[in-house]
């Protein structure tokens, strides 16, 4: 796995430092906290976390063995009305089979300063809601009472989990400032967790080991003949080492969204955990997640994953008919991909394991991501192709940074060919070979073969997606513009356009198009190839607008690219810590013909320009020429990498700045 350099992976190899911090307790809200009008370090903040303190403890009970208990206390200051939403909090919990995490809310109060005195309002039961998200997830919500500008809220929640294999992430950083964040784990020597820290702000860490004990109580009854006397009880004490680790960060800045960020959570200061090894005394070591090979082999052996790939009887006759007339590998791939897309609808649940199974999903014509794409993989294998599943973490799920089973939440199919992998996803009706839904474009996936071998697969597109625009228009002496546009989209641009078109009635789509393009009026609209997925989507329309240029002192000032002008730089930050994620390489090309009105001549014309970036990252070309009363403009803007590292941010920002300056230069026409 190729890692970005700013991520740091910890496996209990933390530096140790002594923590000295003030004591934080619920209920001890001060008058000073209530009087505070704005945050001391971020005066624009609408709210701030004054402190957040939590612990996760693996502890023993006689009924269930070792279980995991997490407690979290939080105090939040509300500065402005825009911060009222922080009075609404959500705690998610998992549901697995017949068991689920148990969430309890306590010590939830709102504090206000009224006539110089602290007024406390307790959260009542009608402000607590339990909501089932799906059969795997639920969430408990709280809405704190009596909120106003200046309020301080506090709450505590406890989560009891009937397992120890997965520990909750701890987020240090939020989109509001955090004054103090502290997290402690208590883990018996029998368990080893992989611990991964991400972000740019690192905690101070202290570690301590002490002796703990479990008291086991056993009961002995007399036998059926009464031998043995009365029921007796005995106790055994088992001692073990418990490792305590505490992480503390003070004065964290708010994490800010920036343009073209894949998922801001990838860069938030946080800790993630997964069980790696169990070491019981006098027993072989149980390894759960040590490297990617063992992780994917474990997943492949799941009954609801690998075993589903071996089921073929339910589709064989149907697929034989689908393959009739398909001779080449490409024809077979496209035929099977389209068949699965038309046969089974995605229920929008993301998972790499099946729920009801591929056969039932096929029969019911609806299934989750795994059922659809494992079915697709099985059909491709049946057709004689070398097809395998690829585990993926979607953009919303984050980047899988270290070997663990919970890193993935999605699966696609891949056909191995001499020219490389062909990636496929049948959950999206507009996907084509090697054009995956945007949600799946998240760095790398993991391909798993039948023999247990696996390899990393680059998910990011390399082919440039085109947006080619041909436009001709005329300007009259009053500044009204009329013209025609032909726009051709390829690859990812075509997939996005098809999705935009299909989601709306044509009238609604055109209204949005008109509003987006400076309130023009569109007529004679037509579209081509919207259903032929291997061809470019083509849109043509006529347009008219009265506010596309300016008349000042008898002169006409016009931006020659009209509503296609890029006039705002998306890269405004002085320094950027995150990579720029465009999603896919792209090339925007414009060929524009302009008819100037009779009685006018060109006074000022933008000069030609060429800009390139290092390492073939991208280029911009701008050229305009005059021939009588006709102007011909050719513009090209191309970015060749889907992801641009933060080290290249300054170069990219300056490139966009210069490009936008050129695009916004105006032609000046004068009367003659």
DRENRO-652212 format. One line per field, with one value per residue (C-alpha): x, z, y. Coordinates in steps of 0.2 Angstrom, whole numbers, plus 5000, padded with zeros to 4 digits. Layout:
BEGIN
xx	X,... $
zz	Z,... $
yy	Y,... $
***
This chain:
BEGIN
xx	5000,5007,5004,5004,5018,5008,4999,5008,5004,5006,5006,5008,5024,5020,5032,5029,5027,5020,5003,4999,4981,4968,4954,4938,4921,4903,4893,4907,4902,4910,4902,4917,4913,4895,4901,4913,4907,4919,4932,4949,4959,4945,4934,4924,4919,4900,4903,4918,4921,4928,4932,4929,4935,4933,4939,4937,4940,4941,4934,4928,4911,4906,4891,4900,4918,4928,4918,4921,4914,4916,4912,4912,4910,4908,4906,4901,4900,4887,4893,4881,4864,4873,4880,4863,4865,4879,4865,4859,4870,4870,4878,4878,4878,4880,4868,4874,4863,4853,4865,4868,4878,4869,4869,4865,4864,4867,4871,4864,4861,4861,4868,4863,4868,4852,4853,4871,4867,4869,4853,4853,4840,4840,4838,4821,4816,4807,4823,4831,4827,4831,4832,4835,4845,4845,4846,4865,4865,4855,4858,4853,4849,4848,4841,4847,4834,4834,4848,4853,4868,4880,4874,4885,4879,4886,4882,4889,4885,4891,4892,4893,4898,4896,4913,4931,4935,4931,4934,4926,4937,4942,4941,4951,4947,4930,4924,4924,4939,4942,4950,4954,4952,4958,4956,4961,4961,4963,4968,4972,4988,4979,4973,4984,4976,4982,4981,4982,4983,4979,4979,4992,4990,4997,4993,5004,5004,5007,5008,5007,5005,4998,4991,4972,4962,4947,4937,4928,4914,4909,4894,4894,4877,4875,4871,4854,4857,4860,4879,4890,4878,4872,4876,4894,4902,4920,4931,4946,4957,4966,4979,4984,4993,4982,4990,4983,4987,4981,4981,4979,4978,4975,4969,4965,4960,4944,4946,4941,4933,4943,4939,4942,4945,4940,4934,4939,4939,4955,4964,4955,4966,4959,4963,4957,4958,4956,4960,4976,4980,4973,4986,4978,4990,4995,4986,4991,4991,4975,4980,4966,4974,4993,4995,4984,4986,4979,4965,4959,4961,4950,4937,4937,4934,4918,4902,4894,4909,4919,4906,4894,4906,4904,4885,4881,4866,4854,4860,4868,4854,4851,4870,4871,4858,4866,4883,4875,4884,4897,4914,4928,4932,4926,4910,4907,4912,4900,4886,4887,4889,4874,4864,4867,4863,4847,4842,4846,4843,4855,4847,4860,4867,4887,4895,4908,4897,4880,4864,4852,4864,4867,4853,4840,4845,4844,4827,4820,4829,4836,4852,4866,4883,4891,4877,4877,4896,4900,4886,4894,4911,4904,4895,4912,4921,4907,4910,4928,4936,4949,4938,4940,4932,4941,4938,4936,4934,4922,4926,4914,4922,4939,4956,4962,4978,4983,4978,4961,4944,4934,4944,4933,4915,4912,4917,4918,4924,4940,4944,4963,4969,4987,4984,4979,4964,4946,4937,4918,4903,4886,4877,4877,4867,4878,4895,4905,4921,4935,4922,4917,4905,4913,4910,4922,4937,4946,4965,4967,4958,4963,4960,4958,4960,4953,4970,4971,4983,4980,4987,4984,4974,4975,4957,4961,4957,4972,4962,4957,4938,4934,4922,4922,4912,4909,4900,4896,4887,4883,4882,4870,4873,4862,4873,4861,4869,4861,4870,4872,4881,4887,4894,4902,4906,4916,4920,4917,4910,4898,4893,4890,4880,4869,4866,4861,4849,4841,4837,4826,4812,4819,4810,4818,4835,4834,4829,4844,4855,4848,4851,4868,4873,4869,4850,4851,4836,4838,4828,4830,4838,4842,4853,4861,4868,4862,4858,4872,4885,4900,4897,4900,4885,4881,4870,4865,4855,4852,4853,4850,4855,4854,4866,4881,4890,4892,4888,4899,4902,4897,4909,4904,4914,4912,4920,4922,4919,4903,4895,4909,4921,4930,4930,4934,4949,4944,4962,4962,4971,4989,4995,4986,4989,4978,4980,4969,4957,4949,4942,4948,4960,4950,4952,4941,4942,4933,4931,4921,4917,4911,4902,4904,4890,4891,4898,4910,4928,4940,4949,4956,4959,4967,4984,4988,4994,5002,5004,5011,5015,5029,5029,5016,5003,4993,4992,4982,4982,4972,4973,4961,4962,4952,4947,4936,4921,4923,4934,4940,4944,4952,4955,4961,4963,4969,4974,4982,4982,4967,4976,4988,4999,5000,5018,5012,4998,5007,5011,4992,4986,4996,4992,4973,4976,4984,4971,4957,4965,4966,4949,4941,4950,4937,4936,4932,4923,4922,4910,4918 $
zz	5000,4995,5009,5009,5019,5031,5038,5053,5058,5076,5082,5101,5097,5104,5111,5130,5139,5155,5154,5166,5163,5173,5180,5170,5178,5172,5182,5185,5173,5178,5176,5166,5153,5152,5150,5136,5121,5108,5107,5112,5097,5084,5085,5070,5079,5081,5095,5103,5112,5129,5133,5127,5138,5135,5139,5131,5143,5139,5155,5161,5166,5170,5158,5142,5145,5140,5133,5128,5137,5131,5141,5134,5142,5132,5136,5122,5122,5110,5104,5090,5083,5069,5082,5089,5079,5091,5104,5093,5095,5088,5094,5082,5087,5078,5077,5073,5073,5089,5099,5098,5106,5121,5122,5138,5139,5156,5164,5150,5155,5147,5157,5155,5164,5170,5181,5185,5191,5183,5178,5174,5163,5162,5147,5148,5140,5126,5120,5117,5102,5096,5077,5067,5051,5044,5051,5054,5062,5074,5082,5097,5096,5109,5107,5122,5129,5132,5120,5117,5112,5127,5133,5138,5136,5144,5141,5144,5135,5138,5125,5130,5116,5117,5108,5108,5090,5085,5096,5092,5083,5094,5085,5092,5079,5073,5062,5078,5089,5103,5119,5127,5120,5130,5127,5138,5134,5146,5137,5145,5140,5130,5117,5104,5094,5078,5082,5068,5070,5056,5054,5057,5075,5086,5104,5119,5125,5142,5145,5161,5165,5181,5188,5186,5191,5187,5200,5194,5204,5202,5209,5214,5217,5226,5214,5211,5226,5237,5239,5242,5254,5251,5236,5238,5230,5226,5219,5208,5206,5189,5188,5172,5166,5160,5148,5151,5137,5137,5123,5125,5114,5119,5108,5092,5078,5068,5053,5037,5021,5006,4987,4979,4995,4994,5012,5026,5038,5030,5037,5054,5069,5076,5082,5074,5082,5076,5085,5078,5090,5104,5116,5128,5141,5135,5118,5100,5095,5086,5072,5065,5055,5053,5034,5019,5013,5029,5030,5012,5014,5030,5020,5005,5017,5024,5019,5013,5002,4994,4994,4985,4970,4968,4965,4947,4944,4946,4931,4919,4906,4906,4904,4889,4880,4885,4878,4861,4848,4860,4853,4860,4878,4877,4870,4884,4897,4891,4888,4906,4914,4905,4909,4928,4928,4920,4930,4948,4955,4969,4986,4989,5004,5003,5009,5004,5011,5005,5015,5007,4995,4976,4971,4981,4975,4957,4960,4969,4956,4970,4981,4990,4982,4986,4979,4963,4960,4967,4955,4941,4945,4945,4928,4921,4927,4919,4903,4904,4909,4923,4935,4953,4967,4972,4990,4990,5003,4996,4997,5011,5021,5020,5014,5021,5029,5037,5036,5044,5039,5043,5031,5016,5014,4996,4982,4963,4950,4939,4924,4922,4904,4897,4895,4914,4924,4918,4933,4933,4945,4940,4954,4943,4927,4919,4923,4909,4909,4918,4922,4940,4950,4958,4976,4971,4966,4982,4979,4980,4981,4985,4972,4979,4969,4972,4977,4991,4983,4982,4975,4976,4962,4957,4957,4950,4932,4920,4904,4902,4902,4888,4888,4870,4867,4850,4851,4839,4843,4836,4845,4840,4842,4858,4866,4864,4860,4851,4847,4846,4857,4854,4869,4869,4885,4886,4899,4917,4911,4900,4915,4926,4912,4910,4928,4928,4913,4919,4937,4930,4918,4903,4908,4925,4918,4905,4919,4929,4914,4910,4928,4929,4913,4917,4915,4896,4887,4879,4864,4851,4864,4859,4866,4858,4864,4882,4882,4871,4885,4874,4864,4870,4876,4864,4869,4856,4859,4854,4866,4869,4882,4885,4900,4893,4889,4894,4885,4892,4883,4866,4868,4870,4883,4882,4889,4874,4883,4890,4903,4901,4909,4925,4935,4953,4959,4970,4978,4990,5005,5007,5012,5009,5019,5010,4992,4978,4972,4955,4954,4936,4923,4912,4897,4893,4875,4868,4850,4849,4834,4837,4825,4829,4825,4810,4813,4826,4826,4839,4850,4862,4861,4874,4870,4866,4881,4885,4903,4908,4925,4930,4928,4915,4928,4916,4903,4897,4880,4874,4857,4848,4830,4820,4802,4796,4808,4814,4830,4832,4850,4854,4873,4881,4899,4904,4921,4919,4936,4946,4963,4965,4981,4993,4988,4971,4978,4976,4958,4955,4964,4953,4937,4941,4946,4929,4919,4927,4924,4906,4904,4912,4900,4890,4871,4868,4853,4847,4835,4818 $
yy	5000,5017,5029,5048,5054,5064,5049,5041,5023,5018,5000,5004,5012,5029,5042,5044,5061,5066,5074,5089,5095,5103,5092,5091,5086,5086,5099,5110,5124,5141,5158,5163,5149,5156,5174,5170,5179,5172,5159,5166,5158,5158,5173,5167,5150,5148,5135,5126,5110,5115,5097,5080,5066,5047,5030,5012,4998,4979,4971,4954,4949,4931,4930,4936,4935,4951,4965,4983,4998,5016,5031,5049,5066,5082,5100,5112,5131,5139,5157,5161,5155,5147,5135,5129,5113,5107,5105,5090,5075,5058,5042,5027,5009,4993,4978,4961,4946,4945,4957,4976,4989,4997,5016,5025,5044,5052,5069,5079,5097,5114,5129,5147,5163,5171,5187,5183,5166,5149,5141,5122,5113,5094,5084,5075,5059,5068,5075,5057,5048,5030,5027,5012,5016,4999,4981,4984,5001,5012,5029,5037,5056,5070,5087,5098,5110,5129,5133,5151,5161,5159,5142,5128,5110,5094,5076,5059,5043,5025,5011,4993,4982,4963,4961,4967,4965,4983,4999,5015,5029,5043,5060,5074,5087,5094,5108,5119,5122,5110,5116,5099,5081,5066,5048,5033,5014,5000,4984,4967,4959,4946,4958,4967,4981,4990,5008,5021,5039,5051,5070,5083,5087,5073,5069,5068,5050,5042,5023,5013,4994,4988,4972,4968,4953,4943,4934,4919,4912,4894,4884,4866,4857,4840,4826,4818,4807,4821,4817,4832,4841,4859,4869,4877,4892,4894,4909,4909,4924,4926,4940,4948,4964,4979,4992,5010,5022,5040,5053,5071,5086,5104,5119,5110,5122,5118,5107,5117,5110,5114,5113,5096,5086,5067,5065,5078,5063,5056,5071,5074,5071,5055,5037,5021,5003,4986,4969,4962,4947,4937,4929,4917,4909,4891,4893,4896,4915,4920,4932,4943,4957,4957,4961,4963,4945,4938,4951,4947,4928,4929,4939,4928,4913,4921,4911,4927,4931,4918,4904,4915,4916,4897,4897,4897,4886,4900,4910,4897,4896,4915,4919,4907,4917,4933,4927,4922,4931,4938,4932,4943,4946,4964,4959,4946,4959,4972,4960,4952,4969,4976,4961,4962,4981,4977,4962,4967,4984,4991,4994,5007,4997,4997,4981,4968,4954,4947,4949,4937,4929,4931,4918,4926,4944,4937,4930,4946,4957,4968,4966,4975,4980,4963,4953,4962,4963,4945,4939,4949,4941,4923,4926,4933,4917,4906,4915,4909,4926,4928,4938,4942,4953,4969,4975,4994,5008,5021,5039,5042,5027,5035,5028,5011,5015,4999,4980,4978,4970,4985,4996,4990,4993,4989,4977,4978,4966,4965,4955,4952,4954,4955,4974,4976,4975,4980,4986,4984,4989,4984,4995,5010,5010,5022,5013,5006,4995,5005,5019,5016,5026,5041,5034,5019,5031,5030,5027,5008,4992,4974,4961,4943,4927,4910,4903,4916,4928,4946,4962,4981,4988,5007,5013,5031,5034,5037,5041,5059,5063,5076,5090,5098,5113,5121,5138,5151,5167,5185,5201,5215,5233,5233,5220,5206,5189,5174,5158,5139,5127,5109,5100,5083,5073,5058,5045,5052,5068,5058,5047,5062,5071,5055,5055,5073,5071,5055,5062,5077,5080,5089,5106,5105,5101,5115,5128,5123,5124,5142,5148,5141,5149,5167,5166,5163,5157,5140,5133,5119,5108,5090,5076,5061,5045,5047,5028,5022,5021,5018,5034,5052,5061,5076,5091,5104,5120,5138,5152,5170,5183,5201,5202,5193,5209,5227,5243,5258,5274,5267,5252,5234,5224,5205,5190,5179,5163,5169,5158,5145,5157,5151,5166,5160,5152,5136,5137,5151,5145,5151,5134,5117,5102,5090,5083,5090,5077,5080,5063,5060,5068,5080,5090,5105,5112,5126,5131,5148,5158,5176,5188,5206,5218,5229,5246,5240,5235,5227,5239,5227,5209,5197,5191,5173,5163,5146,5140,5123,5115,5104,5085,5086,5090,5101,5114,5129,5137,5152,5159,5172,5178,5191,5189,5204,5205,5187,5182,5164,5158,5142,5137,5121,5117,5100,5092,5075,5068,5064,5067,5082,5081,5095,5098,5104,5115,5132,5128,5123,5138,5150,5140,5143,5161,5164,5154,5163,5180,5176,5169,5184,5197,5205,5210,5228,5233,5251,5260,5264 $
***
